[in-house]
């Protein structure tokens, strides 16, 4: 354990009085879910010789890793310090706190983790692009000058792309019915996720995106609401809407709006999966039309992945859900979306379990739930098996259990090689469609995005543990935007260049 401490004198700690502004924190019990934790504990204890060392020792024995100790307040009788501690997970963090509470004379005033601290007050804001510091400024950006701009847009609606934020703004729309892997938590709980997505749009592609968390899960009302707000945006990103309603919502909005509508859970996942698979097939020297894919999970992401792979030339895709292989007329667990999938992918009506479907497969693609298959299943796959176990936080099979069995392994997690992450797709894709004012996102544009992502990994870099670029590789957005824009022009959906006449006069 390495501790970074502020300077103290010998014997008793510094007896003067020191204070710094404290940050708002969560209660000790409100530690965030998820992987490794970093908690900050504000502790008050008696100012006496050896107390700090004793506290550090107790934390160390509980398995905590102290990264910093900061002085908050000190006087002759007491010390108040913020102690930042690394823990394995929320349960481990609670164990550390319990151990600290056993220290005689120590009181835990607050405890927080870095995730909650990052969310205090929200993560995004609006900023002005032009100053408002003089009367002249005010008259230009607001009344009376703005009336001229409104009139110009009324006379020539296309001018809105030039004279407003529409040209660079995306609405992130959700109903909170399928938040990450957490399920139906509603619109308020969806807001932190949508704020995070807006941050990624801005950070990676310079796109201004804003969360719209709708307090309805009625497809008719969602469609009606999105249509009503659409004039202020250049694109719509649907997010975390449960299947099968998401299919209806996207299909209707695409038909009724003249701006791109993109359900990232479906198509963003599919684009990045295809990019990774194209490179994985290069490593194992196989062609898309020669392989069999066992697909676990036939919801929004799985259905889009299957159709994307089919568009790229994969002919043999066997879809499996909780009831087994999906086939036409299956007596249980079917709906119109699954029937459509079954007729398209499994017209012969092959039945069985996931363990039957994986036999002889070249690729296992999981977008479902954790721990569904075992090493013996992977051994039954074709030579040089490719395993994409993308369920989060627990993959369909643990990567370490199939080392030496699978040739290539990818997950949705950042703590293993080959992370399949939608951030590789949506920022660059929307950058491209906004740049050319595309009216939709079509199949050629998605294929172009996938090939652009795959192309970032050069032949000399390509290996079993590097088939997909990092989300922090800044060349990804540029490459995706360029190729998506090119495909939009080639397919006739790009509208940039239609300039309004005399809108400035």
VENBEL-V403546 format. One record per backbone hydrogen bond with DSSP energy under -1.0 kcal/mol. CO is the residue of the C=O (numbers start at 1). NH is the residue of the N-H. If there is no record, write none. Layout:
[[CO | NH] [CO | NH]]
This chain:
[[4 | 69] [26 | 111] [27 | 30] [37 | 87] [38 | 114] [39 | 85] [40 | 112] [41 | 83] [42 | 109] [42 | 110] [43 | 81] [44 | 107] [45 | 79] [46 | 48] [48 | 51] [50 | 54] [51 | 55] [52 | 56] [53 | 57] [54 | 58] [55 | 59] [56 | 60] [57 | 61] [58 | 62] [59 | 64] [60 | 63] [65 | 86] [68 | 84] [70 | 82] [73 | 80] [77 | 47] [78 | 75] [79 | 45] [80 | 72] [80 | 73] [81 | 43] [82 | 70] [83 | 41] [84 | 67] [84 | 68] [85 | 39] [86 | 65] [87 | 37] [89 | 93] [90 | 94] [91 | 95] [92 | 96] [93 | 97] [94 | 98] [95 | 99] [96 | 100] [97 | 101] [100 | 103] [103 | 106] [107 | 44] [110 | 42] [112 | 40] [113 | 117] [114 | 118] [116 | 119] [119 | 122] [134 | 138] [135 | 139] [136 | 140] [137 | 141] [138 | 142] [139 | 145] [142 | 146] [144 | 147] [145 | 148] [146 | 150] [147 | 151] [148 | 152] [149 | 153] [150 | 154] [151 | 155] [152 | 156] [156 | 159] [157 | 160] [158 | 161] [159 | 162] [159 | 163] [160 | 164] [165 | 168] [166 | 169] [168 | 208] [169 | 234] [170 | 210] [171 | 237] [172 | 212] [173 | 239] [174 | 214] [176 | 185] [176 | 186] [179 | 182] [183 | 179] [183 | 185] [190 | 194] [191 | 195] [192 | 196] [193 | 197] [194 | 198] [195 | 199] [196 | 200] [197 | 201] [198 | 202] [199 | 203] [200 | 204] [201 | 205] [201 | 207] [202 | 206] [208 | 170] [210 | 172] [212 | 174] [214 | 216] [218 | 222] [219 | 223] [220 | 224] [221 | 225] [222 | 226] [223 | 227] [224 | 228] [225 | 229] [226 | 230] [229 | 232] [230 | 233] [235 | 171] [236 | 262] [237 | 173] [238 | 264] [240 | 178] [242 | 246] [244 | 247] [244 | 248] [245 | 249] [246 | 250] [247 | 251] [248 | 252] [249 | 253] [250 | 254] [251 | 255] [252 | 256] [253 | 257] [260 | 236] [262 | 238] [263 | 267] [264 | 269] [266 | 270] [267 | 271] [268 | 272] [269 | 273] [270 | 274] [271 | 275] [272 | 276] [273 | 277] [274 | 278] [275 | 279] [276 | 280] [277 | 281] [278 | 282] [279 | 283] [280 | 284] [281 | 286] [287 | 290] [288 | 291] [292 | 362] [292 | 363] [293 | 318] [294 | 365] [295 | 320] [296 | 367] [299 | 303] [300 | 304] [301 | 305] [302 | 306] [303 | 307] [304 | 308] [305 | 309] [306 | 310] [307 | 311] [308 | 312] [309 | 314] [310 | 313] [316 | 293] [318 | 295] [319 | 326] [320 | 297] [321 | 324] [324 | 321] [327 | 330] [335 | 339] [336 | 340] [337 | 341] [338 | 342] [339 | 343] [340 | 344] [341 | 345] [342 | 346] [346 | 349] [352 | 325] [353 | 357] [354 | 358] [358 | 361] [361 | 382] [362 | 386] [363 | 294] [364 | 388] [365 | 296] [366 | 390] [374 | 378] [375 | 379] [378 | 381] [380 | 360] [385 | 407] [385 | 408] [386 | 364] [387 | 410] [388 | 366] [395 | 371] [396 | 372] [396 | 373] [398 | 401] [399 | 402] [402 | 405] [402 | 406] [408 | 387] [410 | 389] [411 | 420] [418 | 411] [421 | 424] [422 | 425] [422 | 426] [425 | 429] [426 | 430] [427 | 431] [428 | 432] [429 | 433] [430 | 434] [431 | 435] [432 | 436] [433 | 438] [436 | 495] [436 | 496] [442 | 446] [443 | 447] [444 | 448] [445 | 449] [446 | 450] [447 | 451] [448 | 452] [449 | 453] [450 | 454] [451 | 455] [453 | 456] [454 | 457] [458 | 462] [463 | 466] [466 | 463] [470 | 473] [473 | 476] [475 | 479] [476 | 480] [477 | 481] [478 | 482] [479 | 483] [480 | 484] [481 | 485] [482 | 486] [483 | 487] [484 | 488] [485 | 489] [486 | 490] [487 | 491] [488 | 493] [488 | 494] [489 | 492] [493 | 439] [495 | 498] [497 | 499] [502 | 505]]
